[in-house]
Amino acid sequence: MTQVLELQFETSTGKTSTITIDTPKQDVTAEEIKQVMQTIITANVFEVQAGTFVAMKGARIVDRQVSPFELEVV
């Protein structure tokens, strides 16, 4: 199973933009996530098509399970 951490920000144009982090540590806390998101907003280092990040909108861990099929190739 693969996990990603999605950090969702409100942009200066009122839209939502998401940063995805692959394989987050298992014991990450809400406080750690909030601190990182605030640092990203304060540093103002990302500018996306929808503007700059101005506020935290949400965060979530997404689990994905991939089950490949074994195919016999002739």
C-alpha positions, -999 to +999 in steps of 0.1 A: +000+000+000+013+034-009+006+066+011+008+102+002+003+133+023-018+160+006-014+196+019-042+218+006-038+256+005-061+284-004-045+307-030-046+344-035-072+339-062-095+319-039-087+286-055-074+254-039-039+241-046-024+209-033+012+198-026+016+160-025+043+144-003+052+107-011+056+083+018+051+105+048+064+093+082+039+070+099+036+091+131+032+126+116+010+148+138-016+174+130+007+200+148+037+191+126+016+194+095+003+228+106+038+240+113+051+229+079+021+245+061+025+278+080+062+278+071+054+273+034+029+301+035+052+325+054+082+317+031+061+324+000+084+302-022+056+286-043+037+304-069+012+283-089-011+292-118-038+300-092-015+325-074+004+323-041-006+303-010-024+324+015-041+300+040-042+264+051-073+247+038-067+210+048-045+180+049-050+143+045-032+111+041-044+091+011-038+053+009-036+036-024-032-001-030-020-014-064-026-051-073-009-060-106-021-089-126+005-115-137-001-119-174+015-146-195+028-129-227+027-151-257 
